[in-house]
Amino acid sequence: MSSKRIRVSLALAIVVALGCGPVSHVEPPPPKPVPKVLVIGVDGVRTDRVLTTKATYLRALMSEGLYATGHLDLAPGVKSLSGPAWSTILTGVNPEKHGVHDNTFDGRQYTRYPDFLTRLERLRPDLDTLAVTLWRTFFETGLLHQVDWHATLRPGVDYAEHLKDEMIIRRMTDLISRHQVDVVFLHLVNPDKVAHKHGPLGPEYTTALDTMDLGVGRLVDAVRRRPTFPNEKWSVIVVTDHGHRDEGGHGGLSPEELQIFLLAAGPGIRHERRHEAKLVDVAPTVFAQLGIRIPADFEGVPLGGEK
């Protein structure tokens, strides 16, 4: 037999052998975990009082991620009030750009500098965004504008003050644990209300902080109870807007009124302690954790580092 015929016979034998053998099944690669973000805003929390309480769930997040404290760096004419602070947190730019200097919201520039949820909706309309706050002004002024689902208290209804946060936490934990969500913003107000009435140094404020901490724990637990949680990668951000004077109240420039903190835990955010917290860092952190390009006009940086 010629060498050429031998080579052809061997080739046919190999083809036949391969064709008659068992068919191997190649498993497809597992899907990439879906990034999601929960932002919890807590109003009027004095940083130096947080760790004098149990802070069980806040401490757990601190042990996983980044905890930054600092003071508001306010331009002339800007007050240490919720309007300017939450505008900075949600828009990712400072009052010189978003235009809000006090709680009148006069001069707001939300059309030019929209909140991060609205920006995400415009860039990625497939994302499911949720926002809940007890302060209707957020929606009435356009600070929170384009969101898939939002809620606040019904006007004219006399809710018990200490139950307001409980109502929205209960509603949000249900939504998070059972529904499709990608980006969530929740705004809690009870610590601020208590500090205005009783000051931040007494037992009433301690109780308010412990209750707030328990609410954070319930929200994080709702995330972990999601049926799809094993295929998701969640980031949690907790931020406050201002502090309080010892006697209660804010709006001025005392160190106690200017206190703020940021807490972030999630993929790529390393465990560390910082002392230069900036409210403008929240919005770019949300974008970075979602893997979405950070808008060029944001004035902060992502807490996990540049991405």
SVG drawing of the C-alpha trace seen along z (x, -y; Angstrom):
<svg xmlns="http://www.w3.org/2000/svg" viewBox="-55 -85 60 87">
<polyline fill="none" stroke="black" stroke-width="0.4" points="0.0,0.0 1.4,-3.4 2.2,-6.0 -0.5,-8.3 -3.2,-5.6 -2.0,-4.9 -2.3,-8.6 -5.9,-8.7 -6.9,-5.5 -5.5,-6.9 -7.4,-10.2 -10.7,-8.3 -10.1,-6.1 -9.6,-9.2 -12.8,-10.8 -14.8,-7.6 -13.4,-7.3 -14.2,-10.8 -17.7,-10.5 -18.5,-7.3 -17.3,-8.6 -19.4,-10.2 -20.4,-13.7 -19.0,-16.0 -21.2,-18.8 -19.6,-22.1 -21.2,-24.1 -21.8,-27.7 -19.9,-30.2 -22.0,-31.4 -23.6,-34.8 -21.7,-37.8 -23.2,-39.1 -25.5,-42.1 -24.3,-45.3 -26.9,-47.1 -26.7,-49.9 -28.6,-50.9 -28.1,-54.5 -29.5,-55.2 -29.6,-58.9 -29.9,-59.6 -30.9,-63.2 -29.2,-65.1 -26.8,-62.5 -24.0,-63.9 -20.9,-61.9 -19.4,-62.1 -22.5,-60.5 -22.8,-57.6 -20.1,-55.4 -21.2,-56.2 -24.3,-54.0 -24.5,-50.3 -24.5,-51.0 -24.5,-47.2 -25.3,-47.3 -23.3,-50.4 -20.2,-48.9 -20.7,-45.7 -20.7,-47.8 -17.6,-49.7 -15.8,-46.4 -16.5,-45.5 -15.9,-48.8 -14.9,-52.4 -15.9,-54.9 -15.2,-58.6 -15.9,-61.5 -15.5,-65.2 -17.1,-68.6 -19.1,-70.5 -17.0,-72.9 -19.5,-75.6 -19.1,-78.6 -20.2,-82.0 -24.0,-82.2 -24.6,-78.4 -26.2,-77.2 -25.7,-73.9 -29.3,-72.8 -30.8,-69.8 -31.7,-71.6 -28.1,-72.3 -26.7,-69.1 -29.1,-66.7 -28.9,-68.6 -25.1,-68.0 -25.5,-64.3 -28.0,-63.6 -26.6,-65.8 -22.9,-65.1 -22.0,-68.8 -21.6,-71.6 -24.0,-74.5 -22.0,-76.8 -23.4,-74.7 -26.7,-73.2 -27.7,-76.6 -29.4,-75.6 -28.1,-77.6 -30.9,-77.1 -34.2,-75.3 -36.1,-77.6 -34.5,-75.8 -34.4,-79.2 -31.9,-79.3 -31.9,-75.5 -30.3,-74.2 -31.6,-70.7 -32.3,-70.8 -28.6,-71.4 -27.5,-69.2 -30.1,-66.4 -30.0,-63.9 -28.0,-60.7 -31.2,-58.5 -32.5,-60.7 -29.1,-60.6 -29.1,-56.8 -32.6,-56.6 -31.6,-58.6 -28.4,-56.6 -29.8,-53.2 -33.6,-53.2 -33.5,-49.4 -32.4,-50.0 -35.1,-49.8 -34.8,-52.9 -36.6,-53.5 -36.7,-56.5 -38.6,-57.1 -38.4,-60.1 -40.6,-61.7 -39.7,-65.2 -42.1,-65.9 -40.0,-68.9 -37.5,-66.5 -40.2,-65.7 -41.9,-69.0 -38.7,-70.9 -37.5,-68.4 -34.5,-67.3 -35.7,-63.8 -37.2,-63.9 -37.1,-60.8 -37.5,-57.7 -39.3,-54.5 -41.0,-54.3 -41.2,-56.8 -43.2,-57.5 -43.6,-59.9 -46.2,-60.5 -49.7,-61.4 -50.4,-65.1 -52.9,-66.0 -52.5,-62.7 -51.4,-63.1 -48.8,-60.4 -47.2,-59.8 -43.7,-61.3 -41.8,-58.3 -43.6,-56.0 -42.8,-57.9 -39.4,-56.3 -40.8,-52.9 -43.5,-53.1 -41.1,-53.8 -38.5,-51.2 -41.3,-48.6 -42.4,-49.5 -38.9,-49.5 -37.8,-46.3 -40.8,-44.6 -39.9,-46.1 -36.2,-45.2 -36.7,-41.6 -39.4,-40.7 -39.2,-42.9 -36.8,-43.8 -34.6,-46.8 -31.3,-48.1 -30.7,-51.4 -32.5,-52.4 -32.5,-55.8 -34.1,-56.0 -34.1,-59.1 -34.7,-58.7 -35.5,-61.8 -36.2,-60.8 -32.7,-61.5 -33.0,-65.1 -36.5,-65.5 -35.4,-64.3 -32.3,-66.4 -34.3,-69.5 -36.7,-68.7 -34.3,-67.3 -30.8,-68.0 -28.3,-65.4 -26.7,-64.7 -29.6,-63.1 -31.2,-59.6 -33.9,-60.5 -31.2,-61.0 -29.4,-57.8 -32.7,-55.9 -33.2,-57.6 -29.7,-56.6 -30.3,-53.0 -33.6,-52.9 -31.9,-54.2 -29.2,-51.6 -31.8,-48.9 -33.5,-50.2 -30.2,-50.1 -29.8,-46.4 -33.3,-45.6 -32.6,-47.1 -29.4,-45.2 -31.1,-42.0 -33.8,-42.6 -31.1,-42.8 -29.6,-39.5 -33.0,-37.8 -33.6,-38.4 -34.0,-35.1 -31.6,-36.5 -29.0,-37.7 -26.4,-35.0 -26.3,-36.4 -26.0,-40.0 -23.3,-42.2 -24.7,-44.9 -23.1,-48.1 -24.5,-49.9 -23.8,-53.6 -24.9,-55.4 -24.6,-59.2 -25.8,-62.1 -26.3,-65.7 -25.3,-67.7 -24.9,-67.7 -26.5,-69.6 -25.6,-72.1 -25.5,-70.7 -28.8,-72.3 -30.3,-71.1 -30.6,-73.0 -28.3,-73.7 -27.8,-76.1 -24.7,-77.8 -21.0,-77.2 -20.1,-75.6 -18.1,-72.4 -21.0,-70.4 -23.4,-71.6 -21.0,-70.8 -20.3,-67.2 -20.9,-64.6 -20.0,-61.0 -20.0,-58.5 -20.0,-54.8 -19.6,-52.6 -19.3,-48.8 -19.3,-46.8 -17.1,-45.2 -13.9,-47.1 -14.3,-49.3 -11.5,-48.4 -11.8,-48.5 -10.3,-51.8 -11.0,-54.8 -10.8,-58.3 -11.2,-61.8 -12.1,-63.8 -15.7,-62.9 -17.3,-64.9 -21.0,-64.7 -20.2,-65.1 -18.5,-61.6 -21.8,-59.7 -23.1,-60.1 -19.8,-59.1 -19.6,-56.1 -23.0,-55.0 -22.0,-55.2 -18.7,-53.4 -20.3,-50.6 -22.7,-50.0 -19.8,-50.0 -21.2,-53.0 -19.0,-55.8 -18.9,-58.7 -20.3,-62.0 -17.6,-64.5 -19.4,-67.3 -19.4,-65.4 -17.2,-67.1 -16.5,-64.2 -14.6,-60.9 -15.9,-57.3 -15.0,-56.0 -13.7,-52.8 -11.2,-54.6 -11.2,-55.7 -13.0,-53.3"/>
</svg>
